[in-house]
């Protein structure tokens, strides 16, 4: 994973939205102490079953229960687009980071050919009616993206809660 290029060794890392723990495991194998959090209980069960490494702790708690300024790094990959209050999510990440700590976060980039095609479609408004009906009938937070950002807007959001863009 490209994210691992930014992860050193001997750090305390929170993998926020760890899913099945693949990234948690890779970071622990680099010599880090990793804490994995995820809202999805089934994903945590899988992570615990397949990543039995002493340097990983999977917790069944929320980030609000974690000690402030306790981590050198927070990773969050492909999670923020599922969150209703992304500013609150990022503030929580910032709170658990020690001064000078790093947030490594990834989200889908919505600026692609499919996005542009939808924006130019004359049927776009009808598509909104269909989309809202689908979500109202079958909303599943873990499967539906409810947020989207172009790169500049995403950097702006992160900076608004105290993060400086590095790479």
N, C-alpha and C positions, 0 to 999 in steps of 0.2 A: 504494500500500500504506500502511496505517495506520502501519506501522513507520517509514516515511520521515519522518513528522512529528517523530520523536525524533532524527533524524540531521542533524547540522549539516554544516559544511564544514571542510576542512583537518585531517582526522583520519586516523589509521591505524586501519583497521577489519579485523577478522578475520570473514569470513563462514563460519562453521563449520557444515558440512553445506550447502554452497552450491548443490548440485543443478546445474541448468542455467545458473546464474549470473544470473538475472533481477534479483534483489535486489542482487547485487554490482555489476552494471552501473548500476542506478539510483543506488546510493550513490557510485559513481565519477563519474557525471555531475553529482553535487552538489559535486564538487571534492575528493573523498577518495581516499586511497591504500588500495586494498582488496586483501586476500589472501583467496583462496577455497580452502577445503579441503573435500573430500568423499571418502568411502570408495569410492563407486561410480565406477569408471574410465570407464564409458560416459557418465555425467553430466558428468564433467570434460572429456571429449572434446567434448561438445556445448557446454559453457560456453566452452571455448577457441576453438571454431570460430565462435561467434556473438557473442562479446563481445570483440572485438579493440580494446581501449582501453588506452592506455599506463598508466593508473592502476590496472589490475587485474593481479594475478599469481595464476594458479592453480597450486597446488603439489601435487605427488604425494608427499605425506609425511603424517605424523601430527602432531597437536598437541603431542605429547611432544617432538618435534624442534624446536619453535619456541622462540625466546628468551623468557625470563620478562620480564614487565612491558614488553612491546613494543607493545601496542595501546591506543588510547584507548577502543575499543569492540569488543565481540564481539557479533555477531548470530547467532542460531540459530533458524530457523523450521521448525516441524513436523518436528523431528529427535528430540528427547529421548524421545518415546514409542516409538522404535525401539531404544533403547539399553538394554543389560542392566544396566549399573551407572550410573544417573543421577547418583549422588553423585560418582563419579569423574569423570564428564563435566563436571560443574559445577566441581569443584575445578580441573580442567585449564583451564577458561575463566577462572577467577579468577587462576590462575598467570600467564597471558599478558597479563592486563590491568595497565596501569600503576596506581599508587595513585590512587584517585578515578575510575577508568575505569568504563564502564557495560556491563552485559550486557542486551541486548534479546533476549528469548526468547519464543517462542510455542509452545503445545501445544494440542491439542484439549481443549475443556471437556467432560468426560463427563457433566455434569449437564444432561441434556436428556430429552425425553419418551421416547425409545427406551430410554435407560438406566433410567429409572424403571419403565417397562413390564417390562423384563427382570427387574428386582429383585423385582417383585410377582408374577411368573409362578410358578405351581405346578410348572412343568416346568423350572425353572431348573437344578436339579441334573443332569437328563438332558442339558441343553444343555452343561454343563461336560464331560461325557463325550465328547460329539460334538466340542466345540471342541478338547479335548486331542488327540483322534485326528486331527483335521484338521491341527493344527500339527505333530504328530509325522510325519505323512505328507508335508507340503508346506510346511515352514517357510522363509520368505524374509524375512530381517531388514528389507530395504528396503520390503516391502509390509505386514508385519504389525505392528500396534501391540502391544507387550508391556508397556507401562506406561500408566497412566491416573491422573489426579489431579482432584479437585475443586479449585476455586480456593484455598481455605484450605490444603489439604494441599500444594499446589504452592508457595505462598508459604513455608510452613513448611520444605519441603525446601530451597529456595534460601537461606533465612536460616540454616539449619543448616550451610551451607558458606561463610557470610560475605557473602551478598548482602542488601542492604536494599531492600525494595520501594519504588518511587517512583511508578510509574503503570502 
